[in-house]
Amino acid sequence: MICWVVERALAARNVSRAIVATDDERILEAVRSYGYEAVITRVDHRSGTDRIAEVASSLADVDIVVNVQGDEPLISPLTIDYAIEALIGDEDAGIATTWEPIESVAGVVNPDVVKVVVDDNEHMRVLLHRLLQRIGIESTEYGDGNSALTAISELKPQLVLTDLVMKPMDGLALVHARC
């Protein structure tokens, strides 16, 4: 699976190099056996992001590092390009987070897929949240686009239900800010 992720990352037009950061010799050897680059890291990292930070700190002449987790074999190369283009387009940005639409019912009901409800009308927001809960889908809710945008960068949801008419940032602006 990890090699599929590497292939998807390298298919992004803005990616010139993909490095697998791992603390597991078996993964290191498997990745290298397919001709891809892999680096062994310390074993005390709490997350894959920490592991990537270790490797990124040793890279010279690198402007942008994209964190693609090893369990994302279906990530679209366009999604990776969106993150890179967002960083290229805003020199003040230190991080960019993207999300992809859920394309199947299985994705909607999967508890591992993060969902966000954004609506300035509290009644509608709570109603949507409760409807999702009733069918066993957990979600997080936000009352405005600015709060949601901040949370989205941390939560990395794959489903965002948003009101198109909100102030100060409407749903359409939220989608544009994400890209």
C-alpha positions in Angstrom: 0.0 0.0 0.0 2.8 2.5 0.8 4.2 2.2 -2.7 0.8 3.1 -4.1 0.9 6.2 -2.0 4.4 7.1 -3.3 3.1 6.5 -6.9 0.1 8.8 -6.3 2.4 11.5 -4.8 4.8 11.4 -7.7 1.9 11.7 -10.2 1.2 15.2 -8.8 2.7 17.6 -11.4 4.3 19.8 -8.7 6.1 17.0 -6.9 9.7 16.3 -7.8 10.6 13.9 -5.0 8.8 11.5 -2.7 10.5 10.2 0.5 9.0 7.6 2.8 9.8 8.3 6.4 9.6 5.2 8.6 10.9 3.7 11.8 10.4 0.2 10.5 13.2 -1.6 8.6 10.6 -3.8 6.8 8.9 -0.8 5.3 12.2 0.8 4.5 13.3 -2.4 2.5 9.9 -2.8 0.9 9.9 0.7 -0.4 13.5 0.6 -1.6 12.8 -2.8 -3.3 10.4 -0.9 -5.6 13.0 1.7 -6.4 11.6 4.4 -4.2 13.4 6.6 -1.7 12.9 5.8 2.0 14.6 7.1 5.2 14.7 5.5 8.6 13.7 7.7 11.5 13.9 7.6 15.3 11.3 5.3 16.9 10.1 7.8 19.5 7.9 9.9 17.3 4.3 10.2 18.3 3.0 10.6 14.8 3.8 10.4 11.1 3.9 14.2 11.0 6.7 14.2 13.6 8.5 11.6 11.5 8.2 13.8 8.4 9.5 16.8 10.4 12.6 14.9 11.3 13.4 14.1 7.7 12.4 17.5 6.4 14.8 19.2 8.8 17.7 17.4 7.1 16.7 18.4 3.6 18.6 21.2 1.9 17.1 23.5 -0.7 13.5 22.4 -0.2 10.8 25.0 -0.2 7.7 22.9 0.4 7.2 19.6 2.1 3.8 17.8 1.6 2.7 15.3 4.3 0.9 12.4 2.7 0.2 9.6 5.2 1.0 6.1 4.2 -2.6 4.9 4.5 -3.9 7.1 1.7 -3.4 5.0 -1.4 -6.3 6.6 -3.2 -5.2 10.2 -2.6 -5.7 12.2 -5.8 -2.5 13.8 -7.2 -4.7 16.9 -7.8 -5.3 17.1 -4.0 -1.5 17.2 -3.5 -1.2 19.8 -6.2 -3.9 21.9 -4.5 -1.9 22.0 -1.3 1.3 23.0 -3.1 -0.4 25.7 -5.2 -2.0 27.1 -2.1 1.4 27.5 -0.5 3.0 28.9 -3.7 0.1 31.4 -4.0 0.4 32.7 -0.5 3.9 33.5 0.7 2.6 34.1 4.3 1.1 30.6 4.5 3.1 28.1 6.5 0.6 25.2 6.0 -2.1 24.2 3.7 -4.7 21.5 4.2 -7.0 20.0 1.6 -10.0 17.7 1.6 -11.6 15.6 -1.0 -15.3 14.9 -1.6 -16.7 11.6 -0.4 -17.8 9.7 -3.5 -19.6 6.8 -1.9 -22.0 6.0 0.9 -19.3 3.8 2.5 -17.2 6.9 2.9 -20.1 8.8 4.6 -20.7 6.1 7.1 -17.1 5.3 7.8 -16.3 6.4 11.3 -12.6 7.0 10.3 -13.7 9.7 7.8 -13.9 13.2 9.5 -17.0 15.2 8.8 -17.6 18.9 9.5 -20.9 20.8 9.5 -20.7 24.6 9.0 -23.8 26.8 9.3 -24.4 30.1 11.0 -27.9 29.0 11.8 -27.5 27.1 15.0 -30.8 25.3 14.6 -29.8 23.9 11.2 -26.3 23.1 12.3 -27.5 21.2 15.4 -30.2 19.5 13.3 -27.7 18.3 10.7 -25.3 17.1 13.4 -28.1 15.2 15.2 -29.3 13.6 11.9 -25.8 12.4 11.2 -25.5 11.1 14.8 -28.8 9.2 14.5 -27.4 7.2 11.6 -24.1 6.6 13.5 -22.0 9.3 11.9 -20.0 11.6 14.1 -19.3 15.2 13.0 -18.0 18.4 14.3 -19.9 21.7 13.9 -18.9 25.3 13.4 -21.0 28.5 13.3 -18.9 30.4 10.7 -16.5 29.9 7.9 -13.5 31.4 9.6 -13.7 29.0 12.6 -14.4 26.1 10.3 -11.4 27.0 8.1 -9.1 26.9 11.1 -10.5 23.6 12.3 -10.4 22.1 8.8 -6.7 22.6 8.7 -6.4 20.5 11.9 -9.1 17.9 11.4 -8.6 17.3 7.7 -12.2 16.3 7.1 -13.4 14.4 4.0 -16.9 15.8 4.2 -17.9 19.4 4.8 -21.6 20.3 4.9 -21.8 24.1 4.7 -24.3 26.9 4.3 -23.7 28.9 1.2 -25.0 32.1 2.7 -23.1 33.0 5.9 -21.2 36.0 7.2 -18.4 36.9 7.3 -17.2 34.0 5.2 -19.9 32.1 3.1 -19.7 28.5 2.1 -18.4 29.3 -1.4 -15.6 31.4 0.1 -14.8 28.6 2.4 -14.4 26.2 -0.5 -12.2 28.8 -2.4 -10.0 29.3 0.7 -9.5 25.6 0.9 -8.2 25.5 -2.6 
